[in-house]
């Protein structure tokens, strides 16, 4: 049947309905009807999977790792045990953990910076930047602490006010 080969299942289903109206017992048409329902379901499932994966990756790009994981888990329900999807979920969890660890280190670095403990502030800010390379905040704090170490806090405040 041409509609099936071209993946135009709605057209093929309409053709099967016409055949069955003429001959309700036609074994080929009855089999085609069952096959078409299955093919149509799979096609719909594939479309849903594609949307879920796009939404998940958009959340990853926005660094909303918990939201991304939710979409990936929904996708995994459609294709249980998919190794590629399981690996992507593992990667997102690692990114989420790295982001959380970097945020903790940044908090420590800010406290140390305020106390003018520049060496430990620099170490924590640098570690945060290594742990989460996408963190703009970590990169900026590393720069601020390094500048402050080199020129002292008074000059540092003046310099960053001019920026």
C-alpha positions, 0 to 999 in steps of 0.5 A, a space after each residue: 500500500 503506497 500510503 504506508 510506504 510513504 509514511 502517510 498513515 492518515 491517507 492509508 487509514 482512509 483507504 483501509 476504511 473504504 476497503 472495509 466498508 466494501 468488504 468488512 471481512 477482508 483479511 488484508 484490510 483488517 491486518 492493515 488497519 491494525 498495522 496502521 494503528 501501530 505505525 501511527 502510534 509509533 510516529 506520534 511517539 517519535 514526534 513526542 520524543 523529539 519535542 521532549 528532547 528539544 525541550 530538555 536541551 533548551 533547559 540545559 542551555 539555560 542551565 536549568 538542569 533539574 528541568 532538563 532532567 525532568 524532560 529527559 525522564 519523560 522521554 525515557 518513559 517513551 524509550 525505556 532503557 535507551 542507553 544514549 538517553 541514560 548517558 545524557 541524564 547522567 551528564 546533566 546530573 553531573 553538570 547540575 552537581 558541578 553548578 551546585 558545588 561551584 555556587 558553594 565555593 563562590 559563596 565561600 570566596 565572597 565571604 573570604 573576599 569581604 574579609 580581605 582573605 584574598 589568597 583563599 578567596 582566589 583559590 575558592 573562586 578559581 576552583 568554582 570556575 574550574 568546576 563550572 566553566 560556564 559560570 560567568 560569576 566565577 570568572 568575574 570573581 577570579 578577576 576581581 580577587 586577582 586584581 585586588 591581590 595585586 593592587 589592594 582593596 582601595 584601588 580595586 573598588 575604584 577600578 571596578 567602579 569605572 568599568 
